[in-house]
Amino acid sequence: MNGDGLELSGRTLWAAHNRTNTLTRWRLSPDGTEAHLTRTLTDPALQVPTTLARTQHGLLVVRSQFDKGGPMGPGTPTPPFTVARVTGM
């Protein structure tokens, strides 16, 4: 639900779930037809994550601020837009 950004490395898939401020990690089957949830992190500090990228230092997660204007709320987002670094995922 609410999956937005995806990152794939080998058989590991990460997903950003925007409306729930959640990141998930999945393990894919060898043929890629099944996925099993291996980790979930939910934190309001993710500020409606829209995409992510994996680095050697963790996941970089774009905070959209969609709840401060745009598709999820009234108003106008206030710069600066930020990127969160999440480790342990």
C-alpha positions as CSV (number, residue, x, y, z in Angstrom):
1,M,0.0,0.0,0.0
2,N,1.1,3.5,-0.8
3,G,4.4,2.3,-2.4
4,D,6.2,5.0,-4.2
5,G,10.0,4.9,-4.6
6,L,11.7,1.5,-5.2
7,E,15.4,0.5,-5.0
8,L,16.6,-3.0,-6.1
9,S,20.0,-4.5,-5.4
10,G,20.4,-8.2,-6.2
11,R,17.4,-9.9,-4.6
12,T,16.8,-7.2,-2.0
13,L,14.1,-4.6,-2.7
14,W,13.4,-1.5,-0.7
15,A,10.2,0.5,-0.9
16,A,9.2,4.0,0.3
17,H,5.5,4.2,1.3
18,N,4.5,7.8,1.2
19,R,1.2,8.2,3.1
20,T,2.3,6.0,6.0
21,N,5.9,7.4,6.4
22,T,7.2,3.8,6.1
23,L,10.2,2.1,4.5
24,T,10.1,-1.7,3.9
25,R,12.8,-4.2,2.8
26,W,11.8,-7.3,0.9
27,R,13.7,-10.5,-0.2
28,L,12.8,-11.7,-3.6
29,S,12.7,-15.3,-4.7
30,P,15.4,-16.4,-7.2
31,D,13.1,-15.9,-10.1
32,G,11.7,-12.6,-8.8
33,T,8.1,-13.7,-8.7
34,E,7.7,-13.6,-4.9
35,A,8.7,-11.2,-2.2
36,H,8.9,-11.7,1.5
37,L,8.9,-8.7,3.9
38,T,12.1,-8.7,6.1
39,R,12.0,-5.3,7.7
40,T,9.7,-2.3,8.3
41,L,10.4,1.1,9.6
42,T,7.7,3.7,10.2
43,D,8.7,7.2,11.4
44,P,6.9,10.6,11.0
45,A,10.4,12.2,10.5
46,L,10.4,10.6,7.0
47,Q,7.9,13.4,6.1
48,V,6.1,11.5,3.3
49,P,8.9,9.7,1.6
50,T,8.7,9.6,-2.2
51,T,11.9,7.9,-3.4
52,L,15.1,6.4,-2.1
53,A,18.6,5.4,-3.1
54,R,20.9,2.9,-1.4
55,T,24.5,3.9,-0.7
56,Q,27.3,2.3,1.4
57,H,26.2,4.5,4.3
58,G,22.5,3.5,4.3
59,L,19.4,4.6,2.4
60,L,18.9,8.2,1.3
61,V,15.2,9.1,1.4
62,V,13.6,12.1,-0.2
63,R,11.2,13.9,2.1
64,S,8.4,15.2,-0.2
65,Q,6.4,17.5,2.2
66,F,3.3,16.5,0.2
67,D,1.4,16.9,3.4
68,K,2.3,20.6,3.4
69,G,0.9,21.3,0.0
70,G,0.1,19.3,-3.1
71,P,-1.7,16.0,-3.2
72,M,-2.0,15.3,0.5
73,G,-2.8,18.7,2.1
74,P,-3.4,22.4,1.7
75,G,-0.7,25.0,1.6
76,T,2.7,25.3,0.0
77,P,5.8,23.2,0.9
78,T,8.5,25.3,2.5
79,P,12.1,24.9,1.3
80,P,14.5,23.6,1.9
81,F,13.5,20.1,0.9
82,T,15.6,17.6,2.7
83,V,16.9,14.1,2.3
84,A,17.1,11.7,5.3
85,R,19.8,9.1,5.7
86,V,18.4,5.9,7.2
87,T,20.7,3.1,8.5
88,G,19.8,-0.4,9.5
89,M,17.4,-1.1,6.7
